[in-house]
């Protein structure tokens, strides 16, 4: 596979850690900080997903639609 | 090939499990994980699809078929695959309306792509009619 299986563990890990930090910050009464942490974690994961989706679309374009390649 | 299948099934099971855990904490992350896994399996399959296409292309060149028809066919298959992928991801995110619109767009674009072939077919039929 072009991509490693580790990446899905990374995404799941980031999700769980962000959820944990969110809970802890909420307990400490820092709601706004908790939301920022969630947003930043989301952006990081979104970047990873966007990279692979871009790769997928480029490949599909070269295989099926004969553009680029 | 059989090793590949085992790999994909194991991969899918692991990711389904992770998505299940993640869904309770943060549903958005679970959705991104699903999207990632879908893209990854698709990327993996593409290498095999290329092989199948090469076979079809060799057959077509041996049979002296015009390559334009084959290309149109492959493009239609590609559109169908992409539309299905997008629609299922959207449906997974509980956005059934968007999924249906994606499918509709796929159908319309396939019909538009097939128009030149229909034209050739109609012309052939007309030329066969005597008088």
Backbone of each chain as ProteinMPNN parsed JSONL, in Angstrom:
{"seq_chain_A": "XXXXXXXXXXXXXXXXXXXXXXXXXXXXXXXXXXXXXXXXXXXXXXXXXXXXXXXXXXXXXXXXXXXXX", "coords_chain_A": {"N_chain_A": [[0.843, -1.198, 0.0], [0.428, 2.259, -0.703], [0.123, 4.049, 1.32], [0.678, 4.074, 4.845], [-0.49, 1.808, 7.349], [-0.265, 2.843, 9.782], [-1.172, 5.435, 9.73], [-3.944, 5.467, 10.086], [-4.122, 4.728, 12.72], [-2.861, 6.893, 13.822], [-4.734, 8.934, 13.24], [-6.97, 8.043, 14.692], [-5.809, 8.072, 17.227], [-5.207, 10.799, 17.563], [-7.815, 11.751, 17.619], [-8.843, 10.548, 19.986], [-7.106, 11.562, 21.96], [-7.573, 14.294, 21.678], [-10.239, 14.384, 22.448], [-9.938, 13.662, 25.112], [-8.343, 15.781, 26.153], [-10.133, 17.804, 25.73], [-12.182, 17.128, 27.52], [-10.78, 17.345, 29.975], [-10.027, 20.053, 30.012], [-12.519, 21.162, 30.049], [-13.428, 20.391, 32.53], [-11.751, 21.93, 34.038], [-12.861, 24.306, 33.667], [-12.295, 25.84, 31.473], [-13.683, 26.565, 28.892], [-13.487, 27.833, 26.371], [-10.829, 27.407, 25.606], [-10.898, 24.642, 25.358], [-12.509, 24.339, 23.105], [-10.853, 25.466, 21.153], [-8.732, 23.644, 21.123], [-10.013, 21.35, 20.129], [-10.693, 22.286, 17.586], [-8.169, 22.714, 16.405], [-7.051, 20.137, 16.444], [-8.887, 18.919, 14.744], [-8.329, 20.275, 12.345], [-5.732, 19.385, 11.786], [-6.154, 16.61, 11.361], [-7.887, 16.813, 9.232], [-6.206, 17.854, 7.302], [-4.5, 15.666, 6.831], [-6.349, 13.815, 5.802], [-7.236, 15.211, 3.572], [-4.939, 15.23, 2.017], [-4.642, 12.506, 1.255], [-7.014, 12.118, -0.114], [-6.741, 13.879, -2.21], [-4.592, 12.674, -3.518], [-5.824, 10.305, -4.266], [-7.778, 11.26, -6.069], [-6.181, 12.373, -8.077], [-4.985, 10.078, -9.059], [-7.191, 8.591, -9.931], [-8.007, 10.268, -11.939], [-5.919, 9.972, -13.762], [-6.118, 7.284, -14.378], [-8.805, 6.608, -15.122], [-9.934, 8.833, -16.463], [-8.115, 9.8, -18.258], [-6.666, 12.188, -17.996], [-3.892, 14.21, -17.587], [-1.912, 12.09, -16.011]], "CA_chain_A": [[0.0, 0.0, 0.0], [1.215, 3.477, -0.746], [0.042, 4.697, 2.618], [0.904, 3.133, 5.919], [-1.632, 1.572, 8.231], [-0.046, 3.685, 10.963], [-1.882, 6.706, 9.628], [-5.29, 5.402, 10.682], [-3.943, 4.758, 14.174], [-2.578, 8.296, 14.155], [-5.977, 9.708, 13.237], [-7.779, 7.617, 15.837], [-5.133, 8.563, 18.43], [-5.442, 12.245, 17.689], [-9.206, 11.935, 18.026], [-9.051, 10.185, 21.398], [-6.364, 12.507, 22.805], [-8.283, 15.576, 21.66], [-11.442, 14.243, 23.277], [-9.499, 13.664, 26.502], [-7.952, 17.147, 26.518], [-11.367, 18.575, 25.759], [-12.855, 16.857, 28.805], [-9.999, 17.888, 31.092], [-10.13, 21.519, 30.0], [-13.88, 21.514, 30.428], [-13.496, 20.23, 33.993], [-11.054, 23.054, 34.655], [-13.643, 25.509, 33.461], [-11.788, 26.656, 30.356], [-14.467, 26.087, 27.753], [-13.015, 28.365, 25.08], [-9.597, 26.682, 25.276], [-11.281, 23.295, 24.922], [-12.974, 24.402, 21.718], [-9.715, 25.706, 20.272], [-7.996, 22.378, 20.974], [-10.774, 20.513, 19.213], [-10.598, 22.832, 16.229], [-6.827, 22.491, 15.854], [-6.959, 18.704, 16.148], [-9.691, 18.655, 13.559], [-7.623, 20.784, 11.159], [-4.603, 18.489, 11.508], [-6.677, 15.387, 10.755], [-8.457, 17.184, 7.939], [-5.089, 17.983, 6.368], [-4.068, 14.317, 6.453], [-7.371, 13.215, 4.948], [-7.258, 15.929, 2.296], [-3.789, 14.78, 1.232], [-4.872, 11.204, 0.616], [-8.117, 12.231, -1.075], [-6.151, 14.516, -3.391], [-3.813, 11.64, -4.189], [-6.786, 9.385, -4.882], [-8.42, 11.871, -7.232], [-5.195, 12.479, -9.161], [-4.782, 8.75, -9.638], [-8.404, 8.246, -10.681], [-7.999, 11.07, -13.157], [-4.972, 9.428, -14.743], [-6.488, 5.927, -14.789], [-10.097, 6.516, -15.782], [-10.365, 9.96, -17.295], [-7.05, 10.102, -19.21], [-6.184, 13.562, -17.887], [-2.641, 14.261, -16.835], [-1.102, 10.858, -15.943]], "C_chain_A": [[0.88, 1.251, 0.0], [1.236, 4.172, 0.602], [0.173, 3.654, 3.715], [-0.352, 2.988, 6.765], [-1.513, 2.441, 9.476], [-0.891, 4.952, 10.933], [-3.272, 6.627, 10.252], [-5.194, 5.369, 12.196], [-3.637, 6.166, 14.636], [-3.867, 9.095, 14.254], [-6.833, 9.352, 14.447], [-7.165, 8.138, 17.134], [-5.359, 10.031, 18.651], [-6.86, 12.498, 18.172], [-9.411, 11.669, 19.503], [-8.359, 11.184, 22.323], [-7.075, 13.855, 22.856], [-9.533, 15.511, 22.524], [-11.081, 14.309, 24.753], [-9.164, 15.079, 26.971], [-9.188, 18.036, 26.646], [-12.084, 18.398, 27.098], [-12.127, 17.497, 29.969], [-10.146, 19.4, 31.17], [-11.527, 21.975, 30.425], [-14.058, 21.437, 31.945], [-12.845, 21.404, 34.702], [-11.794, 24.366, 34.435], [-13.126, 26.416, 32.375], [-12.433, 26.181, 29.061], [-13.892, 26.546, 26.424], [-11.737, 27.669, 24.648], [-9.915, 25.297, 24.735], [-11.724, 23.306, 23.464], [-11.823, 24.635, 20.753], [-8.922, 24.421, 20.033], [-8.697, 21.454, 19.984], [-10.607, 20.976, 17.777], [-9.242, 22.532, 15.614], [-6.606, 21.009, 15.526], [-7.716, 18.35, 14.892], [-8.973, 19.098, 12.292], [-6.472, 19.863, 10.784], [-5.088, 17.222, 10.806], [-7.214, 15.679, 9.366], [-7.363, 17.315, 6.89], [-4.623, 16.607, 5.886], [-5.056, 13.68, 5.481], [-7.382, 13.886, 3.575], [-6.1, 15.493, 1.414], [-4.092, 13.474, 0.514], [-6.007, 11.28, -0.392], [-7.621, 12.888, -2.358], [-5.364, 13.499, -4.208], [-4.733, 10.683, -4.945], [-7.384, 9.981, -6.146], [-7.443, 12.025, -8.389], [-5.029, 11.133, -9.855], [-5.994, 8.331, -10.471], [-8.428, 8.997, -11.994], [-7.076, 10.461, -14.209], [-5.41, 8.048, -15.222], [-7.759, 5.933, -15.623], [-10.317, 7.621, -16.799], [-9.298, 10.419, -18.28], [-6.633, 11.562, -19.193], [-4.889, 13.528, -17.098], [-1.835, 12.984, -16.996], [0.356, 11.211, -16.013]], "O_chain_A": [[1.939, 1.282, 0.627], [2.225, 4.799, 0.982], [-0.183, 2.491, 3.526], [-1.161, 3.909, 6.881], [-2.505, 2.743, 10.139], [-1.277, 5.478, 11.977], [-3.736, 7.586, 10.87], [-6.059, 5.905, 12.89], [-4.087, 6.594, 15.699], [-4.079, 9.836, 15.214], [-7.353, 10.229, 15.138], [-7.878, 8.587, 18.031], [-5.662, 10.473, 19.76], [-7.089, 13.352, 19.029], [-10.062, 12.448, 20.199], [-8.925, 11.608, 23.33], [-7.176, 14.482, 23.91], [-9.852, 16.458, 23.243], [-11.794, 14.916, 25.553], [-9.621, 15.528, 28.023], [-9.281, 18.889, 27.529], [-12.529, 19.362, 27.721], [-12.741, 18.11, 30.841], [-10.361, 19.961, 32.244], [-11.698, 23.014, 31.063], [-14.724, 22.269, 32.56], [-13.272, 21.833, 35.774], [-11.397, 25.409, 34.954], [-13.453, 27.603, 32.332], [-11.813, 25.493, 28.249], [-13.81, 25.772, 25.47], [-11.562, 27.368, 23.467], [-9.291, 24.831, 23.781], [-11.374, 22.419, 22.686], [-11.807, 24.073, 19.658], [-8.497, 24.134, 18.914], [-8.062, 20.854, 19.117], [-10.407, 20.17, 16.868], [-9.155, 22.143, 14.449], [-6.054, 20.667, 14.481], [-7.24, 17.568, 14.069], [-8.997, 18.394, 11.283], [-6.254, 19.587, 9.604], [-4.523, 16.805, 9.795], [-7.022, 14.894, 8.437], [-7.553, 16.939, 5.734], [-4.382, 16.403, 4.697], [-4.667, 13.087, 4.476], [-7.518, 13.22, 2.548], [-6.252, 15.393, 0.197], [-3.835, 13.34, -0.682], [-5.978, 10.591, -1.412], [-8.024, 12.507, -3.457], [-5.457, 13.466, -5.435], [-4.47, 10.304, -6.087], [-7.491, 9.307, -7.171], [-7.814, 11.835, -9.547], [-4.944, 11.057, -11.081], [-5.852, 7.788, -11.566], [-8.812, 8.454, -13.03], [-7.404, 10.434, -15.395], [-5.111, 7.67, -16.355], [-7.802, 5.34, -16.701], [-10.835, 7.368, -17.886], [-9.543, 11.336, -19.063], [-6.286, 12.124, -20.231], [-4.808, 12.882, -16.053], [-1.149, 12.806, -18.003], [1.209, 10.324, -15.972]]}, "seq_chain_B": "XXXXXXXXXXXXXXXXXXXXXXXXXXXXXXXXXXXXXXXXXXXXXXXXXXXXXXXXXXXXXXXXXXXXXXXXXXXXXXXXXXXXXXXXXXXXXXXXXXXXXXXXXXXXXXXXXXXXXXXXXXXXXXXXXXX", "coords_chain_B": {"N_chain_B": [[-2.47, -12.38, -4.506], [-4.49, -13.332, -2.8], [-3.429, -12.802, -0.335], [-3.562, -10.048, -0.361], [-6.298, -9.664, -0.144], [-6.803, -10.606, 2.427], [-5.329, -8.75, 3.847], [-6.803, -6.389, 3.28], [-9.265, -6.96, 4.451], [-8.566, -7.255, 7.159], [-7.583, -4.728, 7.667], [-9.916, -3.204, 7.201], [-11.53, -4.14, 9.28], [-10.104, -3.365, 11.579], [-10.183, -0.579, 11.24], [-12.914, -0.133, 11.336], [-13.463, -0.802, 13.933], [-11.929, 1.14, 15.304], [-13.258, 3.428, 14.415], [-15.699, 3.04, 15.593], [-15.077, 3.32, 18.323], [-14.229, 5.959, 18.304], [-16.477, 7.313, 17.562], [-18.089, 7.693, 19.736], [-16.75, 9.573, 21.239], [-15.881, 11.767, 19.526], [-17.739, 12.465, 16.875], [-17.109, 13.691, 14.415], [-14.417, 13.176, 13.942], [-14.52, 10.448, 13.634], [-15.881, 10.29, 11.246], [-13.997, 11.448, 9.496], [-12.004, 9.542, 9.699], [-13.282, 7.348, 8.53], [-13.537, 8.312, 5.922], [-10.849, 8.511, 5.207], [-10.019, 5.822, 5.336], [-11.635, 4.723, 3.371], [-10.647, 6.063, 1.077], [-8.06, 5.066, 1.085], [-8.318, 2.268, 0.69], [-9.477, 2.331, -1.802], [-7.423, 3.51, -3.309], [-5.606, 1.459, -3.138], [-6.947, -0.511, -4.552], [-6.921, 0.554, -7.068], [-4.52, 0.017, -8.404], [-4.865, -2.625, -9.132], [-7.073, -2.423, -10.743], [-6.012, -1.044, -12.87], [-4.479, -3.039, -14.074], [-6.501, -4.781, -14.997], [-7.694, -3.104, -16.843], [-5.673, -2.826, -18.697], [-5.679, -5.318, -19.858], [-8.221, -5.274, -21.099], [-7.75, -3.232, -22.918], [-5.781, -4.357, -24.563], [-7.254, -6.434, -25.695], [-9.103, -4.897, -27.113], [-7.478, -3.585, -28.988], [-6.628, -5.761, -30.472], [-9.016, -6.544, -31.577], [-9.487, -4.506, -33.266], [-11.049, -2.269, -32.492], [-12.372, 1.014, -32.402], [-10.515, 3.309, -30.531], [-11.705, 5.442, -29.277], [-14.242, 4.735, -28.436], [-13.691, 2.842, -26.475], [-12.322, 4.443, -24.655], [-14.349, 6.203, -23.9], [-16.011, 4.405, -22.61], [-14.393, 3.601, -20.467], [-14.158, 6.026, -19.166], [-16.795, 6.378, -18.355], [-17.054, 4.278, -16.556], [-15.23, 5.19, -14.659], [-16.459, 7.582, -13.784], [-18.709, 6.466, -12.607], [-17.571, 5.021, -10.496], [-16.37, 7.09, -8.949], [-18.605, 8.654, -8.325], [-20.092, 6.859, -6.817], [-18.377, 6.46, -4.646], [-18.237, 9.064, -3.483], [-20.947, 9.443, -2.898], [-21.505, 7.437, -1.062], [-19.835, 8.137, 1.064], [-20.971, 10.571, 1.752], [-23.465, 9.656, 2.537], [-22.791, 8.199, 4.738], [-22.204, 10.223, 6.482], [-24.661, 10.956, 7.281], [-25.972, 12.526, 5.425], [-28.13, 12.263, 3.442], [-29.458, 13.641, 1.398], [-27.48, 15.107, 0.016], [-25.987, 12.965, -0.889], [-27.747, 11.783, -2.694], [-27.88, 13.786, -4.593], [-25.292, 13.785, -5.575], [-25.262, 11.275, -6.78], [-27.191, 11.697, -8.718], [-25.9, 13.634, -10.28], [-23.792, 12.077, -11.239], [-25.204, 10.247, -12.849], [-26.33, 11.94, -14.79], [-24.013, 13.001, -15.999], [-22.926, 10.688, -17.069], [-24.831, 10.023, -19.01], [-24.498, 12.232, -20.676], [-21.897, 11.778, -21.556], [-22.295, 9.548, -23.089], [-23.571, 10.411, -25.314], [-22.204, 10.939, -27.901], [-21.704, 8.284, -28.743], [-24.282, 7.297, -28.954], [-25.141, 8.894, -31.064], [-23.551, 7.922, -33.183], [-24.539, 5.354, -33.29], [-27.223, 5.792, -34.007], [-26.872, 6.957, -36.517], [-25.742, 4.811, -37.897], [-27.86, 3.004, -37.866], [-29.716, 4.434, -39.348], [-28.416, 4.561, -41.797], [-28.609, 1.968, -42.532], [-31.2, 1.627, -43.211], [-33.033, 1.124, -46.106], [-33.517, 3.16, -49.038]], "CA_chain_B": [[-3.785, -11.73, -4.511], [-5.295, -13.71, -1.64], [-2.846, -12.062, 0.79], [-4.102, -8.694, -0.433], [-7.678, -9.676, 0.362], [-6.728, -10.722, 3.889], [-4.871, -7.434, 4.33], [-7.881, -5.395, 3.206], [-10.295, -7.286, 5.445], [-8.033, -6.905, 8.47], [-7.54, -3.27, 7.685], [-11.275, -2.705, 7.351], [-12.051, -4.46, 10.616], [-9.435, -2.489, 12.542], [-10.661, 0.801, 11.12], [-14.308, -0.093, 11.8], [-13.399, -0.795, 15.401], [-11.462, 2.465, 15.737], [-14.31, 4.408, 14.15], [-16.73, 2.815, 16.605], [-14.625, 3.951, 19.573], [-14.105, 7.402, 18.116], [-17.78, 7.912, 17.32], [-18.675, 8.092, 21.009], [-16.076, 10.784, 21.715], [-16.002, 12.862, 18.543], [-18.263, 11.892, 15.626], [-16.467, 14.273, 13.231], [-13.168, 12.456, 13.713], [-14.88, 9.126, 13.113], [-16.213, 10.47, 9.827], [-12.752, 11.648, 8.746], [-11.32, 8.251, 9.667], [-13.949, 6.542, 7.514], [-13.164, 8.848, 4.614], [-9.455, 8.148, 4.975], [-9.927, 4.381, 5.049], [-12.228, 4.507, 2.053], [-9.703, 6.525, 0.055], [-6.88, 4.197, 1.09], [-8.667, 0.995, 0.042], [-9.699, 2.642, -3.215], [-6.093, 3.692, -3.904], [-5.013, 0.139, -3.211], [-7.617, -1.258, -5.619], [-6.68, 1.16, -8.372], [-3.412, -0.677, -9.064], [-5.386, -3.843, -9.74], [-7.979, -2.024, -11.819], [-5.164, -0.707, -14.023], [-4.127, -4.294, -14.742], [-7.681, -5.259, -15.726], [-7.905, -2.216, -17.978], [-4.677, -3.125, -19.728], [-6.184, -6.493, -20.569], [-9.313, -4.845, -21.97], [-7.185, -2.449, -24.016], [-5.136, -5.286, -25.506], [-8.327, -7.103, -26.438], [-9.708, -3.941, -28.045], [-6.571, -3.347, -30.115], [-6.641, -6.959, -31.308], [-10.284, -6.606, -32.292], [-9.575, -3.312, -34.115], [-12.134, -1.375, -32.092], [-11.954, 2.407, -32.293], [-10.145, 3.553, -29.138], [-12.569, 6.467, -28.679], [-15.345, 4.065, -27.737], [-13.154, 2.238, -25.256], [-12.028, 5.514, -23.698], [-15.618, 6.676, -23.342], [-16.485, 3.401, -21.672], [-13.587, 3.671, -19.237], [-14.528, 7.261, -18.469], [-18.087, 6.159, -17.706], [-16.795, 3.451, -15.368], [-14.582, 6.059, -13.681], [-17.468, 8.467, -13.19], [-19.562, 5.66, -11.731], [-16.82, 4.721, -9.273], [-16.209, 8.297, -8.136], [-19.907, 9.063, -7.804], [-20.459, 5.915, -5.762], [-17.523, 6.762, -3.495], [-18.689, 10.306, -2.846], [-22.307, 9.308, -2.382], [-21.511, 6.617, 0.149], [-19.246, 8.917, 2.152], [-21.967, 11.554, 2.185], [-24.536, 8.949, 3.234], [-22.237, 7.834, 6.047], [-22.259, 11.409, 7.331], [-26.082, 11.24, 7.463], [-26.402, 13.567, 4.49], [-28.732, 11.511, 2.341], [-29.841, 14.523, 0.297], [-26.279, 15.385, -0.782], [-25.615, 11.72, -1.554], [-28.603, 11.585, -3.865], [-27.519, 14.763, -5.633], [-24.055, 13.305, -6.205], [-25.626, 10.175, -7.675], [-27.885, 12.291, -9.865], [-24.89, 14.257, -11.137], [-23.095, 10.998, -11.923], [-26.053, 9.695, -13.922], [-26.453, 12.919, -15.877], [-22.742, 13.103, -16.728], [-22.754, 9.464, -17.858], [-25.672, 10.138, -20.208], [-23.875, 13.213, -21.582], [-20.724, 11.154, -22.179], [-22.697, 8.51, -24.031], [-24.261, 11.014, -26.468], [-21.546, 10.667, -29.19], [-21.903, 6.888, -29.134], [-25.674, 7.194, -29.408], [-25.215, 9.501, -32.393], [-22.997, 6.989, -34.162], [-25.483, 4.232, -33.394], [-28.405, 6.218, -34.765], [-26.464, 7.12, -37.913], [-25.58, 3.479, -38.469], [-29.189, 2.424, -38.092], [-30.354, 5.164, -40.448], [-27.779, 4.186, -43.067], [-29.016, 0.602, -42.866], [-32.559, 1.649, -43.767], [-32.962, 1.372, -47.555], [-34.343, 4.258, -49.566]], "C_chain_B": [[-4.583, -12.085, -3.26], [-4.766, -13.016, -0.389], [-3.403, -10.644, 0.822], [-5.492, -8.638, 0.175], [-7.671, -9.736, 1.882], [-6.307, -9.397, 4.498], [-6.026, -6.445, 4.375], [-8.935, -5.677, 4.262], [-9.813, -6.924, 6.85], [-8.012, -5.41, 8.695], [-8.922, -2.678, 7.93], [-11.821, -2.959, 8.74], [-11.443, -3.548, 11.666], [-10.016, -1.083, 12.482], [-12.112, 0.919, 11.569], [-14.357, -0.019, 13.328], [-12.989, 0.58, 15.928], [-12.55, 3.514, 15.548], [-15.418, 4.291, 15.182], [-16.366, 3.501, 17.915], [-14.696, 5.467, 19.455], [-15.467, 8.086, 18.027], [-18.41, 8.389, 18.634], [-18.064, 9.396, 21.507], [-16.322, 11.959, 20.774], [-16.483, 12.288, 17.212], [-17.56, 12.419, 14.379], [-15.169, 13.539, 12.909], [-13.449, 11.071, 13.148], [-15.199, 9.217, 11.625], [-14.945, 10.638, 8.99], [-11.979, 10.345, 8.632], [-11.933, 7.354, 8.588], [-13.551, 6.99, 6.112], [-11.75, 8.428, 4.241], [-9.334, 6.679, 4.578], [-10.512, 4.073, 3.678], [-11.272, 4.892, 0.943], [-8.516, 5.574, -0.051], [-7.167, 2.871, 0.383], [-8.857, 1.21, -1.456], [-8.369, 2.784, -3.942], [-5.424, 2.34, -4.123], [-5.609, -0.652, -4.383], [-7.257, -0.737, -7.002], [-5.555, 0.447, -9.125], [-3.907, -1.933, -9.783], [-6.317, -3.52, -10.902], [-7.181, -1.681, -13.071], [-4.804, -1.965, -14.799], [-5.289, -4.812, -15.587], [-7.913, -4.415, -16.971], [-6.911, -2.497, -19.097], [-5.103, -4.335, -20.546], [-7.269, -6.099, -21.559], [-8.762, -4.083, -23.174], [-6.502, -3.346, -25.038], [-6.185, -5.984, -26.352], [-8.896, -6.166, -27.497], [-8.792, -3.685, -29.231], [-6.537, -4.564, -31.036], [-7.9, -7.017, -32.152], [-10.491, -5.403, -33.189], [-10.776, -2.429, -33.79], [-11.568, 0.036, -31.984], [-11.709, 2.753, -30.819], [-11.043, 4.579, -28.458], [-13.695, 5.819, -27.884], [-14.867, 3.488, -26.418], [-12.892, 3.306, -24.207], [-13.309, 6.041, -23.067], [-16.138, 5.703, -22.3], [-15.72, 3.488, -20.347], [-13.928, 4.919, -18.443], [-15.834, 7.079, -17.725], [-17.901, 5.317, -16.446], [-16.175, 4.303, -14.264], [-15.577, 6.966, -12.992], [-18.345, 7.695, -12.224], [-18.859, 5.369, -10.411], [-16.744, 5.946, -8.368], [-17.532, 8.712, -7.511], [-20.325, 8.165, -6.656], [-19.684, 6.21, -4.483], [-18.04, 7.977, -2.735], [-20.048, 10.151, -2.198], [-22.314, 8.494, -1.098], [-20.892, 7.349, 1.325], [-20.264, 9.918, 2.691], [-23.086, 10.877, 2.966], [-24.088, 8.53, 4.638], [-22.317, 9.001, 7.014], [-23.696, 11.858, 7.562], [-26.563, 12.4, 6.602], [-26.977, 12.891, 3.242], [-29.066, 12.379, 1.142], [-28.642, 14.797, -0.602], [-25.865, 14.136, -1.552], [-26.447, 11.516, -2.806], [-28.272, 12.562, -4.967], [-26.246, 14.334, -6.342], [-24.376, 12.191, -7.193], [-26.317, 10.704, -8.926], [-26.886, 12.899, -10.841], [-24.129, 13.196, -11.916], [-23.904, 10.457, -13.074], [-26.12, 10.645, -15.1], [-25.166, 12.971, -16.69], [-22.488, 11.855, -17.572], [-23.587, 9.538, -19.133], [-25.04, 11.1, -21.195], [-22.671, 12.596, -22.297], [-21.124, 10.169, -23.263], [-23.325, 9.083, -25.296], [-23.547, 10.747, -27.796], [-21.753, 9.239, -29.676], [-23.323, 6.681, -29.63], [-25.818, 7.75, -30.814], [-24.715, 8.545, -33.453], [-23.95, 5.837, -34.396], [-26.677, 4.602, -34.254], [-28.056, 6.378, -36.235], [-26.312, 5.775, -38.598], [-26.93, 2.875, -38.799], [-29.856, 3.1, -39.276], [-29.752, 4.753, -41.791], [-28.165, 2.768, -43.473], [-30.403, 0.577, -43.516], [-32.476, 1.951, -45.256], [-33.884, 2.509, -47.974], [-33.814, 5.482, -48.967]], "O_chain_B": [[-5.281, -11.231, -2.714], [-5.535, -12.677, 0.511], [-3.682, -10.102, 1.891], [-5.833, -7.708, 0.906], [-8.422, -9.023, 2.548], [-6.842, -8.967, 5.52], [-6.217, -5.745, 5.37], [-9.444, -4.754, 4.898], [-10.565, -6.352, 7.639], [-8.371, -4.905, 9.759], [-9.09, -1.775, 8.749], [-12.494, -2.105, 9.317], [-12.143, -3.02, 12.531], [-10.306, -0.468, 13.509], [-12.509, 1.945, 12.121], [-15.157, 0.705, 13.921], [-13.596, 1.116, 16.856], [-12.747, 4.379, 16.402], [-16.006, 5.289, 15.599], [-17.192, 4.165, 18.541], [-15.152, 6.163, 20.362], [-15.613, 9.262, 18.362], [-19.166, 9.36, 18.651], [-18.745, 10.222, 22.114], [-16.88, 12.988, 21.156], [-15.692, 11.678, 16.492], [-17.422, 11.695, 13.393], [-14.855, 13.307, 11.742], [-12.715, 10.578, 12.293], [-14.836, 8.337, 10.845], [-14.821, 10.052, 7.915], [-11.369, 10.066, 7.6], [-11.221, 6.689, 7.835], [-13.267, 6.173, 5.236], [-11.484, 8.039, 3.104], [-8.644, 6.334, 3.618], [-9.965, 3.273, 2.92], [-11.098, 4.147, -0.021], [-8.024, 5.306, -1.148], [-6.362, 2.405, -0.423], [-8.452, 0.381, -2.271], [-8.192, 2.259, -5.041], [-4.772, 2.103, -5.139], [-4.902, -1.358, -5.103], [-7.281, -1.48, -7.984], [-5.626, 0.291, -10.343], [-3.449, -2.267, -10.876], [-6.354, -4.231, -11.907], [-7.602, -1.98, -14.189], [-4.82, -1.968, -16.03], [-5.105, -5.227, -16.731], [-8.282, -4.935, -18.024], [-7.244, -2.42, -20.28], [-4.916, -4.378, -21.762], [-7.252, -6.526, -22.713], [-9.231, -4.255, -24.299], [-6.627, -3.125, -26.243], [-6.034, -6.114, -27.567], [-9.144, -6.575, -28.631], [-9.265, -3.576, -30.363], [-6.429, -4.413, -32.253], [-7.874, -7.476, -33.294], [-11.544, -5.272, -33.814], [-11.438, -1.907, -34.687], [-10.439, 0.233, -31.535], [-12.568, 2.527, -29.968], [-11.147, 4.606, -27.232], [-14.058, 6.284, -26.804], [-15.526, 3.615, -25.386], [-13.19, 3.12, -23.027], [-13.362, 6.295, -21.864], [-16.638, 6.103, -21.248], [-16.307, 3.455, -19.265], [-13.984, 4.892, -17.214], [-15.984, 7.557, -16.601], [-18.499, 5.593, -15.407], [-16.528, 4.173, -13.092], [-15.555, 7.111, -11.77], [-18.69, 8.194, -11.153], [-19.463, 5.455, -9.342], [-17.017, 5.859, -7.17], [-17.592, 9.074, -6.336], [-20.847, 8.635, -5.645], [-20.244, 6.212, -3.387], [-18.252, 7.934, -1.523], [-20.289, 10.651, -1.1], [-23.038, 8.816, -0.155], [-21.354, 7.21, 2.457], [-20.409, 10.096, 3.9], [-23.6, 11.436, 3.935], [-24.875, 8.507, 5.584], [-22.478, 8.807, 8.219], [-23.939, 12.989, 7.983], [-27.449, 13.158, 6.998], [-26.399, 12.94, 2.156], [-28.975, 11.928, 0.0], [-28.751, 14.734, -1.827], [-25.449, 14.215, -2.708], [-25.927, 11.127, -3.852], [-28.367, 12.225, -6.147], [-26.121, 14.491, -7.557], [-23.84, 12.158, -8.301], [-26.073, 10.234, -10.038], [-26.991, 12.718, -12.054], [-23.847, 13.371, -13.102], [-23.37, 10.227, -14.159], [-25.99, 10.237, -16.254], [-25.206, 12.984, -17.921], [-21.909, 11.94, -18.655], [-23.118, 9.165, -20.209], [-25.03, 10.845, -22.399], [-22.445, 12.847, -23.481], [-20.395, 9.972, -24.235], [-23.586, 8.347, -26.246], [-24.212, 10.359, -28.757], [-21.952, 9.003, -30.868], [-23.546, 5.971, -30.611], [-26.512, 7.177, -31.655], [-25.351, 8.364, -34.491], [-24.153, 5.393, -35.526], [-27.095, 3.834, -35.12], [-28.833, 5.989, -37.107], [-26.708, 5.615, -39.752], [-27.125, 2.306, -39.873], [-30.482, 2.443, -40.107], [-30.46, 4.612, -42.788], [-28.056, 2.411, -44.646], [-30.744, -0.344, -44.259], [-31.888, 2.965, -45.632], [-34.902, 2.774, -47.334], [-34.322, 6.57, -49.235]]}, "name": "protein", "num_of_chains": 2, "seq": "XXXXXXXXXXXXXXXXXXXXXXXXXXXXXXXXXXXXXXXXXXXXXXXXXXXXXXXXXXXXXXXXXXXXXXXXXXXXXXXXXXXXXXXXXXXXXXXXXXXXXXXXXXXXXXXXXXXXXXXXXXXXXXXXXXXXXXXXXXXXXXXXXXXXXXXXXXXXXXXXXXXXXXXXXXXXXXXXXXXXXXXXXXXXXXXXXXXXXXXX"}
